[in-house]
Amino acid sequence: MSGVSMIDSSGVASLLEAFQTARKRGKEFVLVSVDESVLRVLKLARLDTVFHLAGDVAEAKQEMA
C-alpha cells in the first residue's frame, strides 16, 4: 500500500472484495505500509478493526508465522 496516498469508496470496496476472496480461500490478508491519509479513511469506516495492518512485509510475515 506504500504507493497509495488516497483512497475512495471504490478503493475500499476493492480491498473488501480482496479480503473476502482471501478468507474464502483460507488465506491471510494483510495491508502493509498504509499511508496516514488512507489509514484515516479506514479508521472512519472502522475497517482498521477488520483488516490486519503491518508496517512492512517483514512485520507482516513475522505476525503471520
C-alpha positions as CSV (number, residue, x, y, z in Angstrom):
1,M,0.0,0.0,0.0
2,S,3.0,2.3,0.1
3,G,2.2,3.7,-3.3
4,V,-1.4,4.6,-2.3
5,S,-1.8,8.1,-0.9
6,M,-5.6,8.4,-1.3
7,I,-8.5,6.0,-1.3
8,D,-12.2,6.5,-2.1
9,S,-15.2,4.2,-1.7
10,S,-14.3,2.2,-4.8
11,G,-10.8,1.5,-3.4
12,V,-12.3,0.5,-0.1
13,A,-14.7,-1.8,-1.9
14,S,-11.9,-3.4,-3.8
15,L,-9.9,-4.0,-0.6
16,L,-13.0,-5.6,1.0
17,E,-13.6,-7.8,-2.0
18,A,-9.9,-9.0,-1.9
19,F,-10.2,-9.6,1.8
20,Q,-13.3,-11.7,1.3
21,T,-11.7,-13.7,-1.5
22,A,-8.7,-14.4,0.6
23,R,-10.8,-15.6,3.5
24,K,-12.8,-17.9,1.2
25,R,-9.5,-19.4,0.1
26,G,-8.2,-19.8,3.6
27,K,-5.5,-17.1,3.1
28,E,-4.4,-14.2,5.3
29,F,-5.0,-10.7,4.0
30,V,-2.6,-8.0,5.4
31,L,-2.3,-4.4,4.4
32,V,1.3,-3.3,4.6
33,S,2.8,0.3,4.7
34,V,-0.6,2.1,4.8
35,D,-0.3,5.8,4.3
36,E,-1.7,8.0,7.1
37,S,-4.4,9.5,4.9
38,V,-5.6,6.0,3.8
39,L,-5.5,4.9,7.4
40,R,-7.8,7.8,8.4
41,V,-10.3,6.6,5.9
42,L,-10.1,3.0,7.1
43,K,-10.5,4.2,10.7
44,L,-13.5,6.3,9.8
45,A,-15.1,3.2,8.3
46,R,-13.9,1.1,11.3
47,L,-12.1,-1.1,8.8
48,D,-8.9,-0.9,10.9
49,T,-10.6,-3.5,13.1
50,V,-11.3,-5.7,10.1
51,F,-8.0,-5.6,8.1
52,H,-4.7,-6.7,9.6
53,L,-2.3,-3.8,9.3
54,A,1.5,-4.1,9.3
55,G,4.3,-1.6,9.0
56,D,6.3,-3.6,6.5
57,V,6.4,-7.0,4.8
58,A,8.8,-8.5,7.4
59,E,6.5,-7.5,10.2
60,A,3.5,-9.0,8.4
61,K,5.4,-12.3,7.9
62,Q,6.5,-12.4,11.5
63,E,3.0,-11.8,12.8
64,M,1.6,-14.5,10.5
65,A,4.1,-17.1,11.5
